[in-house]
Amino acid sequence: MAVKILGSAIIMAASVGFGFYLSGRDTYRCCELMQMKKALNILVSEIRFSNALSEAAINVSDRVNGAVSHLFAAFGASLAQRAQGTVLEFWENSITAVKARSYFTDDDFEMFLNLGKTFGYLDKQMQIDAICLVIGQIDGEYALLSQKRDQNKKLYLNLGALGGLAVVITLL
């Protein structure tokens, strides 16, 4: 009997923990979107004051956290090494390196890849305009995600608890 109770408690704890994980994904994505927005605002300032793109990316990576910091650090390091390749390839490689360690969705990465197409090809003002466009897209995505996060948080928590309860009842 004690084994059944212990097993039931473990199943409930695991399913509630899974519910917390699912509800936390949107929260972490919101934080990363805000970090990217902050990074892009800093990048606009760096570009406006005539820093080289490699130097600007490294400065941005020092002032933000998490996956966004790693993204800009890898991008800045690639540019600083002056290796063979285009700026777009360096940006894509940096995004690919960060993809597994972040909560960004494929749509977010697509938006960031489209931004990378402007690096190195447009003049300073056009790059700033393209970055501001992505900042606007991030704001829209953040507003939608905030609304969705609030709605789904309780759903995931309750679903985890009820799913665990259903498994426990089935096993008993």
N, C-alpha and C positions, 0 to 999 in steps of 0.2 A: 504493500500500500504506500509506503514511504517513497518507493522508487517512482510510482505513478505520480505522486504529488510533486516530487522533485523534477521529473520529466515535464510535467505540465507547467511548472514554474519556469523552466528553461525555455520551453516553446513560447510561452507568453512573453517572456523578456525579449526573446529574439524577434518575435513578430512586432512588438511595440517598438523595439530598436530600429527595425526596418522601416516602420512608419515614420519615426523621427528622421531617419536618413532621407526618405523620399520627400518629406516636408522641408528638409533643410536644403535640398538641391536648388530650389528656386531662390532661397535666401542667399546662398553662396553665389549664384549667378548674378543676382542684383548687385552684390558687393563687387564682383569682378567687372560688371558693366560700368559701375561708378569709377572704379580704378582706371578702366580704359578711357573713360571720358576725361578724368583728371590728367591722364598721360597725354591724351591728344591736345588738351588745352595747354599743357606745358610745352608740347611739341610746336604748337602754333607760336607760342612766345619765343621759343628757341629759333625757329625759322625766321620769324620777324626780325630778330636781332642779329641775323646773318651768321649764325653758327653753321658749321658744316653738318650735314645730315648724320654722319657717324658720331660726331661730338654731341649733337642734339639728342640722339637716341640713347647714348650712354648717360647723359645728364637726366633724361626722363627716367631711365631705369633706376637711378639712384633715389628718385623722389616718389616712386610708387612701390606697391607691395605685390607679392604673390606672383601669379602666372604672368601678369602684365609686365612686371619688372623683368622676369626672365625673357619674355618676348623681346623687349626693347634692348636688353643687355646682349642677347644673341645677335640681334639685328645690328646694333652698334659695333660689336666685335667683328662681325663679318665685313662690315663696311670699312672698319679701321685697318683690317688686314690687307685690304685691296686685292683680294683673291680674284681669280677669273670668274666672271659671271656678271649678271646685271643686278641692279638694285631690286628689281622685282623678284628675281630668284633668291636673293638673300632674305627678302621679306617672307616669301613663301616657305623657305627652309626654317626660318625662325618660328613661323606659325605652326608648321608641322611638328617642330620640336616641343612646343608648348601644348599641343592639342590634347594629349593624353592626361596632362596634369591640371586641366582647367575644367570649369563647369560651363564654358561657352558652348552654344549649340552650333550645328553646321551652318545655320543661317547667319549667326554672328561671325563665324570664320569667313563665310562668303563676303560679308560686308567688309571685313578687314582685308581680305584679298583684293577686293575692288579698290580699296584705298591704296594698297601697295602699287597698283598700276599707275598711280599718279606720281609716285616718288621717282625723281630723276628724269622725268620727261616733260614736266610742265615748269613754267616759271614760278617764282616764289609766291606771287599772289594767287595763282591758280591752285597751287598746292595747299595754301591756307584755306581757300574756298572749299576744296575737296575735303579737307579735314573737318571744316565746320559743317559740311553736309553730313559727314559720318557722325559727328557729335549730335546733330539733330536726329539722326536715325537712332542713335543710342538712347536719346531722351524718349523717343516714342516707344521703343522696345521696353525701356525701363518702366514707363507708365503702364503698359499692357501687362508686363510681368508682375508688377506690384499688385495690380488688381487680381490677377490669376493666383498669385502666391497667397494672398489673404483668403481667397475662396478655397484653395486646395489644401491649405495647411491642416485645417480641422478634418477634412476628408481623409487625408493620408494617415493622420494619427488614429482616427476612429477605425479606418480600414485595417490598419495593422493590428489593433487590439481585437477587433471582431474576427479577423482572419485567424489570429492565434487562438481565440476562444473556440472557433469552429473546428480547428485542428485538434484541440484538446478534447472537445466533446466527442469528436469522431473516434479518437484513439481510446477514450475511456469506454 
